[in-house]
Amino acid sequence: MDTELDIQLFFQEVASICALEQAQQEERNRKGENYNLFSILSIERYELKHSALIANLLNPKGSHGCGDAFLRAFFDITLKGITYPFEGCTLLRSDTEYYTGPIAGETGGRIDILIHSSRYGLIIENKIYAEDQDKQLTRYDNYGKMTFGADKYLLAYLTLYGYDASKKSTTTKSTEEVGYLRLSYAEDILRWLEQCVRLAYNKPLVRESLNQYILTIKQLTYQDMNQENIQKIIDLAVEYPEVVATLSSKRDAIAQGIREKYIFAELRKYADKKGWLFDDTEIANPKGDNKIHLRKEGWNGSIIIAADRENKKSNYGWWMNLWIGIDSKEAGAHKLACLKQKNDEYPMGWEYLTTPNWYSAENFPAMKTSVAQEIINKLDEIIEELGIK
């Protein structure tokens, strides 16, 4: 088996399929088939907007006019056939950002989506880009126990690809982890929405709105490619398993190459153009933090682009939960309006970037096309608000 030749043939075939896909996409654009208000308004970037839409669809009194059909379908399809628990409920509610009290240890916080009656609750934590908060699922699990009682609620954790929640979110005082159901936009929500389209067959406005939202989810999860072309690539991968194995084994090196070529190189160019120092010395250190500093002569501080770590001894080299913030020792520093959050360590502010990690293959397309520009746009806002020339 000539692996080098196989790789060459594999990529030739993939390139041919991608060229066909591009031509088909251009034809769909010409016909207006890719027109999508969700994308035009950049709604796909905001978790709260997704939560509001999903909660409305799950609400029997929602403006969709389909009663509890969508909620029943959610249990039948998305929740793995769990028996519908709201039969005969007249006091059924759907809420977003539901306030459960001030955060104190293992209680409190705001639930993204809560579907509830007096006897049962469906609690959904919706994570697209944001990081888990400390004891977040533990707090919501305790709310379910206290409000509905054991076995009278379901805690679900919804992410783009069905990721596990972090241990800091699920660990309890007894060091046990709370139970929850993993859900994904890529599979579970898509299958449910497709069923909702069928259920709304006689409501054209609802049906077409759902179709646009389905397109948005497919774009978010990189599934908007023609299904026939996807199957061709799958068949090709089956034909050349050695090539797929080689590529898979080098995923981290590929991710590093993509980061360097499409993100770090662009940020270096930006820093040079602005007359700033691009400091990546911590990245070069095998035991260093995943942090880039941008510094300006005469300013006692730096703009940081960094990745979280679960704890001080893990995740070296793993670019996950990306964020941008300001590290400044200036007395009386206040939070910038262009940054969403602040804490004692970063009083001038910080916020997460929309692409959650830079090692996952699902994010490679965004790392090539949009991540650097997103950071540059935010850097422009920060520099302008700081007033640094």
matplotlib code that plots the C-alpha trace (Angstrom):
import matplotlib.pyplot as plt

x = [0.0, 1.5, 0.2, 1.8, 0.0, -3.2, -3.1, -2.5, -5.5, -7.7, -7.2, -7.6, -11.0, -12.0, -11.0, -13.2, -16.1, -15.6, -15.4, -18.8, -20.2, -19.0, -20.7, -23.9, -23.7, -23.3, -26.4, -28.4, -27.2, -28.4, -31.8, -32.0, -32.2, -29.5, -31.3, -31.4, -32.5, -31.0, -27.5, -28.0, -28.8, -26.0, -28.5, -26.6, -23.8, -26.0, -27.0, -29.9, -31.5, -31.3, -32.7, -35.6, -36.5, -36.3, -38.3, -41.0, -41.2, -41.5, -44.2, -47.7, -49.0, -46.2, -46.9, -46.3, -49.9, -49.1, -50.1, -47.9, -47.1, -43.5, -43.0, -44.2, -41.9, -39.0, -39.6, -40.2, -37.1, -34.7, -35.1, -34.6, -38.2, -38.7, -42.5, -44.2, -44.6, -47.0, -50.1, -53.2, -51.2, -53.1, -50.5, -47.6, -45.0, -41.9, -39.3, -35.8, -33.2, -35.3, -34.0, -33.6, -32.1, -28.6, -25.7, -24.5, -22.4, -24.6, -27.8, -29.0, -28.4, -30.4, -31.6, -31.4, -34.6, -37.2, -40.4, -42.4, -45.7, -46.5, -45.4, -42.5, -39.6, -37.4, -34.2, -32.0, -28.5, -27.7, -24.0, -22.8, -19.8, -19.7, -17.8, -19.4, -19.8, -18.6, -21.1, -23.6, -25.3, -25.0, -27.0, -29.7, -29.9, -30.5, -33.2, -34.9, -34.8, -36.0, -38.8, -40.1, -38.7, -36.5, -37.3, -39.7, -37.4, -34.9, -31.6, -30.2, -26.9, -27.2, -24.0, -23.2, -21.8, -23.0, -19.9, -19.7, -20.0, -16.9, -16.2, -16.3, -19.9, -21.1, -19.1, -20.9, -19.7, -19.7, -17.4, -20.1, -21.1, -24.7, -26.5, -27.6, -28.6, -26.2, -27.9, -26.4, -27.5, -25.8, -28.0, -30.7, -32.0, -31.7, -33.8, -36.4, -36.6, -37.1, -40.0, -41.4, -41.4, -43.5, -45.9, -46.3, -47.2, -50.3, -48.6, -46.4, -44.8, -43.9, -42.7, -40.4, -39.1, -38.1, -36.4, -34.3, -33.4, -32.5, -30.1, -28.6, -27.9, -26.4, -24.1, -23.1, -22.3, -20.8, -23.5, -24.8, -22.9, -25.1, -25.9, -24.9, -21.5, -21.1, -21.9, -19.2, -16.6, -17.7, -17.5, -14.0, -12.9, -14.1, -12.1, -8.9, -9.0, -5.2, -5.3, -8.1, -6.1, -3.0, -4.9, -6.7, -3.4, -2.0, -5.0, -3.2, -0.4, -2.9, -4.7, -1.4, -0.6, -4.1, -3.7, -0.3, -1.2, -4.6, -4.8, -1.4, 0.2, -2.8, -2.5, 1.2, 0.5, -2.1, 0.2, 3.0, 0.6, -0.6, 2.9, 2.2, 4.4, 3.1, 4.4, 3.9, 6.7, 4.3, 3.2, 6.8, 7.2, 5.9, 4.6, 3.5, 0.0, -1.8, -1.6, -0.7, 0.0, -0.2, 1.6, 2.1, 5.1, 4.2, 1.1, 1.2, -0.8, -1.5, -4.3, -4.5, -5.8, -5.9, -7.4, -8.8, -7.4, -9.5, -6.8, -3.1, -1.8, -3.7, -4.5, -1.1, -1.2, -5.0, -6.6, -10.1, -12.6, -10.9, -11.2, -9.8, -9.2, -7.1, -4.3, -3.6, -2.1, -3.3, -4.9, -8.6, -9.0, -12.6, -14.3, -14.4, -17.9, -16.8, -16.0, -18.8, -17.4, -14.9, -13.5, -10.9, -8.0, -9.3, -11.1, -10.9, -12.9, -12.8, -15.1, -15.2, -14.7, -17.3, -15.2, -14.8, -11.6, -8.8, -7.9, -11.2, -11.6, -15.2, -13.8, -11.1, -13.2, -14.0, -10.3, -9.4, -12.1, -13.4, -11.5, -8.7, -11.1, -13.3, -10.3, -9.1, -12.5, -12.5, -8.9, -10.0, -12.8, -10.5, -7.8, -10.3, -11.9, -8.5, -7.6, -4.1, -2.6]
y = [0.0, 3.3, 5.6, 8.7, 8.0, 7.2, 10.6, 12.3, 10.5, 11.1, 14.8, 15.0, 13.3, 15.5, 18.7, 17.5, 17.0, 20.4, 22.1, 20.6, 21.7, 25.2, 25.3, 24.0, 26.6, 29.4, 28.1, 28.0, 31.6, 32.7, 31.2, 32.7, 29.3, 30.3, 33.5, 33.3, 36.1, 34.4, 34.6, 38.1, 39.4, 37.3, 35.7, 32.4, 34.0, 34.6, 31.8, 33.9, 34.1, 30.4, 29.8, 32.2, 30.5, 27.0, 28.0, 29.5, 26.3, 24.2, 26.5, 25.1, 28.7, 29.9, 32.0, 29.0, 27.9, 24.2, 23.7, 21.1, 19.2, 20.5, 19.8, 16.2, 15.8, 17.1, 14.2, 11.6, 12.5, 14.6, 13.2, 9.6, 8.6, 9.7, 9.4, 12.8, 14.1, 17.0, 15.1, 17.1, 20.0, 23.3, 25.4, 24.6, 27.4, 28.1, 30.5, 31.7, 33.1, 31.8, 33.2, 30.6, 33.0, 34.5, 32.2, 30.8, 27.6, 24.9, 26.9, 29.9, 31.3, 31.6, 28.6, 29.1, 27.2, 25.9, 24.1, 23.4, 22.6, 22.1, 18.5, 18.3, 20.4, 20.3, 22.2, 22.9, 24.5, 25.9, 26.2, 27.3, 29.4, 30.3, 28.4, 26.5, 28.4, 27.0, 24.3, 25.5, 22.1, 21.2, 24.4, 23.6, 20.0, 21.1, 23.5, 20.6, 18.4, 21.1, 22.4, 19.2, 16.4, 13.4, 11.9, 14.7, 16.8, 16.3, 18.2, 18.5, 20.0, 21.3, 22.1, 22.2, 18.6, 17.0, 17.8, 16.7, 19.4, 20.4, 18.8, 22.2, 22.5, 19.1, 18.3, 18.4, 18.8, 15.0, 15.0, 13.1, 14.4, 15.3, 13.3, 15.1, 14.3, 15.4, 17.0, 18.4, 20.9, 18.9, 15.9, 16.1, 19.6, 19.2, 16.0, 17.6, 20.7, 18.6, 16.9, 20.3, 21.2, 18.2, 19.0, 22.6, 21.4, 23.6, 26.7, 28.1, 31.0, 28.7, 26.0, 28.3, 30.0, 26.5, 25.7, 28.9, 28.0, 24.5, 26.0, 28.2, 25.1, 23.3, 26.3, 26.4, 22.7, 22.6, 20.4, 22.7, 20.7, 18.8, 15.4, 13.6, 15.3, 14.4, 10.8, 10.9, 12.0, 9.4, 6.7, 8.0, 7.8, 4.2, 3.5, 5.0, 4.2, 4.5, 8.1, 8.9, 7.2, 9.2, 12.5, 11.7, 10.8, 14.2, 16.3, 18.3, 19.1, 20.1, 22.3, 23.9, 24.6, 26.2, 28.4, 29.6, 30.3, 31.7, 33.2, 34.0, 35.2, 37.6, 38.9, 39.5, 41.5, 43.5, 44.2, 45.3, 47.6, 49.2, 49.5, 47.0, 44.2, 40.7, 38.6, 34.8, 33.7, 31.8, 29.6, 28.6, 27.3, 23.6, 24.2, 27.8, 29.2, 29.5, 33.2, 35.9, 39.4, 42.6, 45.5, 49.2, 51.2, 53.6, 51.7, 49.8, 46.8, 44.3, 42.9, 39.1, 36.4, 33.2, 29.8, 28.5, 25.5, 23.1, 23.3, 24.3, 20.9, 20.1, 21.2, 22.5, 23.3, 22.9, 26.0, 25.6, 28.2, 31.1, 34.6, 38.1, 40.5, 43.3, 42.8, 46.1, 47.2, 50.8, 52.0, 52.7, 50.8, 50.4, 48.0, 48.8, 49.0, 46.8, 43.8, 41.8, 40.6, 41.6, 40.0, 40.9, 39.6, 41.5, 44.6, 46.3, 43.4, 40.2, 38.0, 34.7, 34.4, 32.8, 29.8, 27.8, 25.9, 25.9, 22.2, 20.7, 19.7, 21.0, 24.5, 24.3, 26.1, 29.0, 29.1, 29.6, 32.1, 34.1, 33.8, 36.2, 38.9, 38.5, 39.1, 42.0, 43.6, 43.3, 44.7, 47.7, 48.3, 47.9, 50.1, 52.8, 52.8, 52.8, 55.8, 54.5, 55.8]
z = [0.0, -1.1, 1.6, 0.0, -3.3, -1.5, 0.3, -3.0, -4.7, -1.6, -1.6, -5.4, -5.0, -2.0, -4.0, -6.8, -4.5, -2.8, -6.2, -7.1, -3.7, -4.3, -7.7, -6.2, -3.4, -5.9, -7.8, -4.5, -3.8, -7.3, -6.6, -3.1, -1.5, 1.1, 2.2, 6.0, 8.3, 11.3, 9.6, 8.3, 11.8, 13.3, 15.7, 15.6, 17.7, 20.7, 23.1, 24.5, 21.1, 20.6, 24.1, 23.4, 20.1, 21.5, 24.6, 22.4, 20.3, 23.5, 24.9, 24.2, 24.2, 21.9, 18.9, 16.6, 17.1, 17.3, 20.9, 22.7, 19.5, 19.4, 23.2, 22.7, 19.7, 21.9, 24.3, 21.6, 19.5, 21.4, 24.9, 23.8, 24.2, 27.8, 28.6, 28.1, 31.7, 31.1, 30.2, 31.2, 32.7, 32.5, 34.3, 32.0, 31.6, 29.5, 30.7, 29.7, 32.1, 34.9, 38.2, 41.0, 43.5, 44.3, 43.6, 46.9, 46.8, 45.3, 44.8, 42.7, 39.3, 36.1, 34.1, 30.4, 29.5, 32.0, 31.0, 34.1, 35.7, 39.3, 39.1, 36.6, 35.3, 32.2, 32.8, 29.8, 30.1, 26.7, 25.9, 22.4, 23.1, 26.8, 29.5, 32.3, 35.5, 38.8, 40.1, 37.5, 36.7, 40.4, 41.3, 38.7, 39.8, 43.3, 42.1, 40.4, 43.5, 45.8, 43.5, 41.9, 43.9, 42.9, 39.5, 38.8, 36.6, 33.9, 33.6, 30.0, 28.9, 25.3, 23.2, 19.5, 19.4, 22.6, 24.8, 28.4, 31.0, 32.9, 36.3, 37.9, 36.8, 38.0, 41.2, 44.5, 48.1, 48.3, 45.2, 43.3, 40.0, 39.1, 36.4, 33.2, 29.7, 26.9, 23.9, 20.7, 18.1, 15.5, 15.9, 18.6, 17.9, 14.1, 14.2, 16.5, 14.2, 11.2, 12.9, 13.9, 10.2, 9.4, 12.3, 10.9, 7.4, 7.4, 8.9, 6.1, 8.1, 11.0, 8.6, 6.6, 9.8, 11.1, 7.8, 8.1, 11.7, 10.5, 7.9, 10.7, 12.9, 9.9, 9.3, 13.0, 13.0, 9.4, 8.0, 5.3, 2.7, 0.1, 1.6, -1.6, -1.4, 2.2, 1.4, -1.3, 1.2, 3.7, 1.0, 0.0, 3.7, 3.8, 0.7, 2.1, 5.9, 6.1, 5.0, 7.5, 10.3, 9.3, 9.3, 12.6, 14.3, 13.3, 14.4, 17.0, 14.6, 12.0, 14.5, 15.5, 11.8, 11.3, 14.4, 13.3, 9.6, 9.9, 13.4, 14.9, 11.6, 11.0, 14.6, 14.2, 11.0, 12.9, 15.8, 13.4, 11.6, 14.8, 16.3, 19.1, 20.4, 19.8, 22.6, 22.3, 24.6, 26.9, 24.0, 23.2, 26.8, 26.9, 30.4, 29.8, 29.6, 26.2, 26.2, 23.7, 25.0, 22.9, 24.4, 23.6, 24.7, 27.4, 28.5, 31.8, 30.7, 27.9, 25.9, 26.4, 24.1, 26.1, 26.8, 30.0, 31.9, 34.0, 36.7, 37.0, 36.1, 32.9, 29.4, 28.5, 24.8, 24.6, 23.2, 24.7, 26.0, 24.3, 25.7, 25.3, 28.1, 29.5, 32.1, 33.7, 37.0, 36.8, 40.0, 39.7, 36.4, 35.3, 32.9, 29.3, 27.7, 24.8, 27.1, 28.6, 31.9, 34.6, 37.8, 40.4, 38.2, 35.1, 36.4, 33.0, 31.4, 29.4, 27.3, 25.5, 21.8, 19.7, 18.5, 21.8, 21.1, 18.6, 18.5, 17.6, 13.9, 13.9, 14.3, 11.7, 9.0, 11.4, 12.4, 8.8, 7.8, 10.7, 14.0, 13.3, 12.0, 15.1, 17.3, 15.2, 15.4, 19.2, 19.4, 17.4, 19.9, 22.9, 21.5, 20.6, 24.0, 25.8, 23.7, 23.0, 19.8]

ax = plt.figure().add_subplot(projection="3d")
ax.plot(x, y, z, "-o")
ax.set_aspect("equal")
plt.show()
